[in-house]
Amino acid sequence: MADSEAETERRLERVILALLDSRDPSSSICPSDAARAAYEGDDDGWRALMEPTRRAARRLVAAHEVEITQAGRPVDPATAEGPIRIRRARRRS
């Protein structure tokens, strides 16, 4: 991964966490929320950040910071297909 790509993905990780911090602890975000928030233009160039956002979310899952969900249930990011949501990791009891 090139330095600029790595920098973008680290920025996306920060954006994901900041968006989650600004919402109710039980809320989730769509990856497009983070891509739009990170994109500096006013056109639809944020779409190019969708896959980097998903990669950033997968790294945050590995760090136990977030969960990727589908239909409200955590899913394995490696096998998730289709629309996903991102939420803060929930403590298992």
N, C-alpha and C positions, 0 to 999 in steps of 0.2 A: 504494500500500500504506500503510495507516495505521501510525503509529508503533508501536503495540502489536503489530501483525502483524510489522513489521520486527524489533522486539525479540525476538519469539518465534522468528522464523526464524534470527536470529543466535545465539540460545541453542541452537536445534536444531543449527546448524552446530558449535558448541562441543561439544555432547553427542555428535554423530556422531564427531568427532575424538577425544574422550576415550574413547569406547567402543572405537574402533579402536586407540588407544594402549594400552589395557588388555589387548589380545589379542595373540596371535602375529602377527607382521607379515604372514603369508600368509593370515590369517583374514579373514572378511567378517562383516558384520552385516546383519540384516533391518531395513528402515526401522521396523518395529514395535518393535524393540529400543530405538531412539532415542526414538520417540514415548512408549513406556512410561517410559523413564528420565527424560524431560523433564516428564511429566505429574505434577502434584502431588497428585492425588486417589487414592482407592483403589477407584474404580469403572472402568468401561470408557470414561471420557471421553478417554482417550489416543487413541481412534480418530479423534477430530476433528483430531488432529495429524498424521495420516498424509499428507495432501496437502502441508501445510507442510513435513513432513520430506522428502518427495520433492523439493520445490522447493529446500530447503536443500542436499540432495545434488547437485542439478543445478548449483547455484552453486559447490559445492566441486569438481565435475568441471571447470567452466570455469576454476577457479583451479589446476587440475592437482594438487589435493590427494587426490582419490579417483577411483575408477572405479565405474561402475554396471555390474553384470554380470547375465547370465542364462545358466544352464547353465555357469557358470564362465568365461564369455568376456565381455570388455568389449563393451558395446552403446552406441549413441548414445542418450543420455537423452531426446532429443526424439522418438524413434520407438519406444522400449521400451514394450511392452505386457505386462501381466501381472506376475507376481511378479518382483521384482528383489532383488539383494543389493548391498551397498556395501563396497568394500575400498579400502585405501590404493592410490594410483596406483603403478604399477610402472614402473620405468625401462625404456625401450626401448633395446636395444643394436644 
